[in-house]
Amino acid sequence: MVEKHIQAEKDYVKGMKYKDIAEKYGVSLNTVKSWKKRYGWTREKGAHKEKSVHTKNKRGAPIGNINAKGNKGGAAPKGNQNALKHGFFSKYIPEETLEIMGMLEEKSPADLIWDQIMIQYAAIIRAQKIMFVTDKDEIIKELKKEKEFSTENGGGTETEWEFQFAWDRHATFLNAQSRAMSELRSLIKQFEEMVSVDDERRLKIEQMKLGIEKTKKETELIEARTKQLKGDAKDTSLLEALIETVKSDE
């Protein structure tokens, strides 16, 4: 089956507009533009109308003809550059991935970093809810392995379970959250160095910084609570102070 971008190029050469090509092949306008750039589509000026060319005693396709693209017939002449024109990626990467790459071409480095900041910040906030533990006796039981076996007297199922205690869960969360916040700070620093002082996203960055500070306090609260759950902490004054600090920020 001939790939979409090859058929789309034929329509482009004939003078079809980007919007019409996108509708015909069920892709976005940005995808069509990225195809043009990636595969080097070109057309002569005034190609908005198809012209009939009548020649006598002349064999072969007119100059610039691309109707044979995608044809699995005879091999291309030695030195043919079609493979270079269509790019290495088009042969080995799925069409959906190529479409995403096409959309990313329209984004600036600052936009890409901004997307990463939003994803990382959302993950940090979500982790607070998922990993929070309120009961020191809480135990999570997860099926780790299940295997069927047979014996002379019959058979059965062998199961292996993994138990995670509250303090283990807290420790895992603290390590992951600490790394995530460090990465987020690094991304924010990169972003601030790249954008102008008038960029409206700087206001959101300031709000995020406040959110990070609050999350840091909550993480310290969890750390103190973890020590209590394990019996390592006897003095509860720090825990109580942290609780009040977090509550005052809400």
C-alpha positions in Angstrom: 0.0 0.0 0.0 1.4 3.4 -1.0 2.1 5.6 2.1 -0.1 8.6 2.6 2.6 11.2 2.2 3.5 9.8 -1.3 -0.1 10.1 -2.5 -0.4 13.5 -0.8 2.7 14.8 -2.7 1.1 13.9 -6.0 -1.9 16.1 -5.0 0.4 18.9 -3.9 2.2 18.9 -7.2 -1.1 19.1 -9.0 -1.9 22.3 -7.1 -4.1 21.0 -4.2 -4.1 23.3 -1.1 -2.7 22.2 2.3 -6.2 22.3 3.8 -7.7 20.1 1.2 -4.9 17.6 1.4 -5.3 17.4 5.2 -9.0 16.7 4.9 -8.5 14.1 2.1 -6.0 12.0 4.1 -7.4 12.6 7.6 -4.4 14.4 9.0 -3.7 17.8 10.6 -2.6 20.8 8.6 0.7 20.8 10.5 1.3 17.2 9.4 0.9 18.2 5.7 3.3 21.1 6.2 5.8 18.8 7.9 5.6 16.3 5.0 6.4 19.1 2.6 9.4 20.1 4.6 10.6 16.6 5.4 10.2 15.1 1.9 11.1 18.2 -0.1 7.9 18.7 -2.0 8.1 21.2 -4.8 5.9 22.4 -7.6 6.2 24.8 -10.4 4.6 28.2 -10.2 1.1 28.2 -11.7 0.5 24.6 -10.8 -3.0 25.3 -9.5 -4.4 23.8 -12.7 -3.6 20.5 -14.3 -2.3 21.0 -17.9 -2.4 18.4 -20.6 0.9 17.9 -22.4 0.8 16.3 -25.9 4.1 15.2 -27.4 5.0 13.1 -30.4 7.6 10.4 -30.5 8.6 11.1 -26.9 8.6 8.2 -24.5 8.7 8.4 -20.7 7.1 10.6 -18.2 7.3 14.5 -18.3 10.0 16.2 -16.3 9.0 16.4 -12.6 6.5 13.5 -12.9 6.1 11.6 -9.6 3.3 9.2 -10.5 5.6 6.2 -10.2 6.3 6.9 -6.5 5.3 3.9 -4.4 5.3 1.6 -7.4 6.9 -1.7 -6.6 7.8 -2.4 -10.2 11.2 -1.9 -11.8 14.1 -0.7 -9.7 15.1 2.9 -9.7 18.2 3.9 -11.8 21.6 3.7 -10.2 22.3 6.8 -8.0 18.6 7.6 -7.6 18.1 10.0 -4.6 14.5 9.2 -3.7 15.5 7.4 -0.5 17.5 10.5 0.6 14.7 12.8 -0.3 12.1 10.9 1.7 14.4 10.6 4.7 15.7 7.8 6.9 12.9 8.0 9.4 10.0 7.4 7.0 11.2 3.8 6.4 11.5 2.7 10.0 9.2 4.9 12.1 5.4 4.4 12.2 3.2 7.1 10.5 1.7 8.2 13.8 5.2 8.8 15.3 6.1 10.8 12.2 3.0 12.9 12.6 4.0 13.7 16.2 7.5 14.6 15.0 5.9 16.9 12.4 3.9 18.7 15.0 7.0 19.1 17.2 8.8 20.8 14.3 6.4 23.7 14.8 7.4 24.2 18.4 10.4 26.2 19.7 12.9 24.8 22.3 11.2 27.0 24.9 7.8 25.5 24.1 9.2 21.9 24.4 10.7 22.7 27.8 7.4 24.3 28.9 5.5 21.1 28.0 8.0 19.1 30.1 7.5 21.5 33.0 3.7 21.0 32.9 4.0 17.2 32.8 6.5 17.1 35.6 4.5 19.5 37.8 1.3 17.5 37.3 3.2 14.3 38.2 4.4 15.8 41.4 1.0 16.9 42.5 -0.6 13.6 41.6 2.1 11.7 43.5 1.2 13.6 46.7 -2.3 12.0 46.5 -1.3 8.5 45.4 1.5 8.0 47.9 0.1 9.7 51.0 -0.3 7.3 54.0 -2.5 8.0 57.0 -2.3 4.6 58.9 1.0 3.3 60.2 -0.5 -0.3 60.0 -1.4 0.1 56.3 -0.1 -2.8 54.2 -0.4 -3.0 50.4 -0.5 -6.6 49.1 0.3 -7.1 45.4 0.5 -10.2 43.3 4.0 -10.6 42.1 4.1 -13.9 40.4 1.6 -16.7 39.6 2.5 -20.1 38.2 0.6 -23.2 37.3 2.1 -26.6 38.4 1.1 -30.2 38.2 1.9 -33.3 40.3 1.0 -36.9 40.3 -1.9 -36.2 42.6 -3.2 -33.3 40.6 -2.0 -29.7 40.4 -2.6 -26.2 41.5 -1.4 -22.6 41.3 1.7 -21.2 43.0 1.4 -17.6 43.9 3.9 -15.1 45.2 2.8 -11.9 46.9 4.7 -8.7 47.6 3.9 -6.7 50.8 4.7 -3.0 51.1 4.5 -1.5 54.6 3.6 2.1 55.2 7.1 3.3 56.0 8.5 1.5 52.9 5.9 3.3 50.7 6.8 6.6 52.3 10.5 6.1 51.7 10.0 5.3 48.1 7.8 8.3 47.7 10.3 10.7 49.4 13.1 9.6 47.1 11.0 9.9 43.9 9.5 13.2 44.9 12.9 14.7 45.8 14.3 13.7 42.3 11.1 15.0 40.6 11.3 18.4 42.3 15.0 18.7 41.5 14.3 18.0 37.8 11.4 20.5 37.8 13.6 23.3 39.2 16.2 22.6 36.5 13.6 22.8 33.8 12.2 26.0 35.2 15.7 27.5 35.3 16.3 26.6 31.6 12.9 28.0 30.6 13.5 31.3 32.4 16.8 31.7 30.6 15.2 31.2 27.2 12.1 33.3 27.2 11.7 37.1 27.4 10.7 38.9 30.6 7.3 39.7 29.0 6.4 36.1 28.4 3.0 35.5 30.0 4.1 32.0 31.2 6.5 33.6 33.7 3.5 34.3 35.9 2.5 30.6 35.9 6.1 29.8 36.7 5.9 32.0 39.8 2.8 30.2 40.9 4.5 26.8 40.3 7.4 27.9 42.5 4.9 28.6 45.3 3.4 25.2 44.7 6.8 23.5 44.8 7.6 25.2 48.1 4.3 23.9 49.5 5.0 20.5 48.2 8.4 20.6 49.8 6.8 21.3 53.2 4.3 18.5 52.7 7.2 16.1 51.8 9.0 17.1 55.0 5.8 16.4 56.9 5.6 12.9 55.3 9.3 12.3 56.2 8.6 13.2 59.8 5.5 11.0 59.8 7.5 8.2 58.4 10.0 8.3 61.2 7.1 8.2 63.7 5.6 5.2 61.9 9.0 3.4 62.2 9.4 4.4 65.8 12.5 6.5 65.0 11.0 9.8 66.2 9.8 10.4 69.8 9.5 14.2 69.7 6.3 15.3 67.9 6.9 19.0 68.0 8.5 19.1 64.5 5.6 17.1 63.1 3.0 19.4 64.7 4.8 22.5 63.5 4.9 21.1 59.9 1.2 20.2 60.0 0.4 23.8 61.0 2.6 25.3 58.3 1.0 23.2 55.6 -2.5 24.0 56.9 -1.8 27.7 56.9 -0.8 27.5 53.2 -4.1 25.9 52.1 
